[in-house]
Amino acid sequence: MASSAATEVDVTESMRLHRWGAAGGILFALLVLAWVALTRVTTAVDAPNHILDVYAEPSIRIQAFVGAFALALAAVCFLAFLSDLVQLLRRAGGSDGPLPMLALAGGVGYLVLLLSAGCMFVVLPNLIGF
């Protein structure tokens, strides 16, 4: 009888943690969309100094900083989602399978590349502005 009650508590705790992982994935998607909306990408079609003129505006640099903070928060949410995914894959296929480690490596690699891209969108306006 006691093990049945312990199992029910474990299942309830597990479902609560899965909700955090799912919420992290949804928040990640929304925050990345916010980052894309805040990121300003210009082209040098109009004039040779068009890029310098656009990025010299302080409002563009502020947008870049806000976008960078949104992307950093998105990275934390993605880590919550990724940890839940790896835990589910370990339970489903056993801890000896290669799939959980592949998912973890792919997720961390994606996150590193995404944050590197986000840093480039912040560095360029600030280098031009200063």
Residue pairs with C-beta under 8 A, 6 or more apart in sequence:
17 84
17 87
18 84
18 88
20 80
20 84
21 80
21 81
21 83
21 84
21 85
21 87
22 81
22 84
23 77
23 80
24 77
24 78
24 79
24 80
24 81
24 84
25 77
25 78
25 81
27 73
27 74
27 77
28 74
28 77
28 78
28 81
31 70
31 71
31 73
31 74
31 77
32 71
32 74
32 114
34 67
34 70
35 67
35 68
35 70
35 71
35 74
35 118
38 63
38 64
38 66
38 67
38 70
39 63
39 64
39 67
39 121
40 54
40 55
40 60
40 63
40 64
40 125
41 121
42 50
42 51
42 54
42 55
43 50
43 51
44 50
44 51
47 53
51 128
52 128
54 60
55 61
55 124
55 125
55 128
55 129
56 128
56 129
58 129
60 125
61 125
61 126
61 129
64 121
64 122
64 125
64 126
65 122
67 118
67 121
67 122
68 118
68 119
68 121
68 122
71 114
71 115
71 118
72 115
72 118
75 111
75 114
75 115
78 107
78 111
79 111
82 103
82 104
82 107
82 108
82 111
85 103
85 107
86 100
86 103
86 104
86 107
89 97
89 99
89 100
89 103
90 97
90 100
93 99
93 100
